């Protein structure tokens, strides 16, 4: 593989750059310094809240691009580059529908913070891994005015099995994204990592031949299709393996770092 023209590296977080313990390796931060010296830019692209992504990548948080909330907001440092928002009337429809699905929890994702109405301590402990800035409210339909990006829906066993059948009727009107084993995201049709990355590529003057993308789940599909060097993790969903041009080792075996070393040695 000839990586000599690569100028942009894009990585998902959970199941990709983060290991199973939710950590970024020390090796990655060392490799990033070498990438930066070569003028290669890095993008962290995740369904997570941008505060959470920045905390995971705190040593370099002001130097990289961040695509958060599955494409809802793109930033570099404190500069907001792009947003895709969700109208509150639509949010109301979603919440009323999801409240009828047994054993689910909801997160209303906004620019200032995330909102939850759950009293479930097990869910709240799990949720705090992905959302560091949040507020518990009595009613998600009665929150302060904000820019809203999505409604994230959680099921303790399987989002694909227990949430998706009840919300698939929204397809065509909304993005319905199974974004992890336990999570499903509902957002505007234009909100996905692919749209956010495509806009960033245009701003930076970078095309697919100069782009590397790593991913593991269905919310990565669109952005994988924007790179000639698209990599599925060994632990990826079958849909991701079908779309990606290449594969790498698992997130617990430093699959991203392995390819970054090859890029630096090209």
Secondary structure, DSSP 8 states (H G I E B T S, - for coil): ---TT--EEEE-IIIIIS-TTS---HHHHHHHHHHHHTT-EEEEE-SS-HHHHHHHTGGGTTTSEEEEGGGTEEEETTEEEEE----HHHHHHHHHHHTTSTTEEEEEEESS-EEE----HHHHHHHTTT-SSEEE-S-TTS-----EEEEEEEESS-HHHHTHHHHGGGBTTEEEEE-SSSEEEEEETT-SHHHHHHHHHHHHT--GGGEEEEE-SGGGHHHHTT-SEEEEETT--HHHHHH-SEEE--GGGTHHHHHHHHHHT-
